Amino acid sequence: DLIGSTIQDLCHPHDLSKVTAHLKDTLQTGEGTSSMYRLRINADKFLNVQTTSKIFKANVMNGHDTDFIMSTNSIVG
């Protein structure tokens, strides 16, 4: 079951460095778009996806007490 899995858990092992680089870039610059990588959709099937992410910093004014990253995944090909 995929519920409770992290993006790293769902990423194809050979593409993990792409996802790690994307997350690092998003944390440093505030937003980013990954290169294409394979994302697991069930036990033996992957889709080619690209992720666009933006970090939202904790702020009393916006009601957030922790930083978080919001991401959208687009199917490629």
C-alpha positions as CSV (number, residue, x, y, z in Angstrom):
1,D,0.0,0.0,0.0
2,L,1.3,3.5,-0.9
3,I,-0.5,5.4,1.9
4,G,2.0,6.9,4.3
5,S,4.9,6.6,1.9
6,T,7.3,9.5,1.3
7,I,8.3,10.7,-2.1
8,Q,11.7,9.0,-1.6
9,D,9.9,5.7,-1.0
10,L,7.9,6.0,-4.2
11,C,10.8,7.2,-6.4
12,H,12.6,4.6,-8.6
13,P,15.9,3.9,-6.9
14,H,17.9,5.0,-9.9
15,D,16.1,8.4,-9.9
16,L,16.4,9.2,-6.2
17,S,19.2,11.7,-6.7
18,K,16.9,13.7,-9.0
19,V,14.3,13.9,-6.3
20,T,16.8,14.7,-3.6
21,A,18.3,17.5,-5.8
22,H,14.9,18.9,-6.4
23,L,14.0,19.1,-2.7
24,K,17.4,20.6,-1.9
25,D,16.9,23.3,-4.6
26,T,13.3,24.0,-3.4
27,L,14.6,24.5,0.2
28,Q,17.4,26.8,-1.0
29,T,15.5,28.9,-3.5
30,G,11.9,28.7,-2.3
31,E,10.5,27.0,-5.4
32,G,11.6,24.7,-8.2
33,T,10.8,22.2,-10.9
34,S,12.4,18.7,-11.0
35,S,13.8,16.9,-14.0
36,M,11.7,13.9,-15.1
37,Y,11.9,10.9,-12.8
38,R,9.9,7.6,-12.3
39,L,7.3,7.5,-9.6
40,R,5.8,4.2,-8.3
41,I,2.0,4.0,-8.6
42,N,1.7,0.3,-7.5
43,A,4.0,-2.5,-6.5
44,D,5.4,-3.0,-10.1
45,K,4.5,0.1,-12.1
46,F,6.1,3.5,-12.5
47,L,5.0,6.7,-14.3
48,N,7.4,9.3,-15.7
49,V,6.6,12.5,-13.7
50,Q,7.9,16.0,-13.1
51,T,7.4,17.8,-9.8
52,T,6.9,21.6,-9.2
53,S,7.3,22.6,-5.6
54,K,7.1,25.8,-3.5
55,I,8.1,26.2,0.2
56,F,5.8,28.0,2.6
57,K,7.5,29.4,5.6
58,A,5.9,29.4,9.1
59,N,4.4,32.8,9.9
60,V,2.0,34.0,12.6
61,M,0.3,36.2,10.1
62,N,-0.7,33.4,7.7
63,G,-1.6,31.0,10.5
64,H,1.2,28.4,9.8
65,D,3.2,27.2,12.7
66,T,5.6,25.1,10.6
67,D,7.3,25.3,7.2
68,F,5.9,23.0,4.5
69,I,6.5,22.3,0.8
70,M,3.5,22.1,-1.5
71,S,4.1,20.1,-4.7
72,T,2.3,19.1,-7.8
73,N,3.2,16.1,-10.0
74,S,2.7,16.1,-13.7
75,I,2.7,13.0,-15.8
76,V,5.2,13.3,-18.6
77,G,4.9,11.4,-21.9
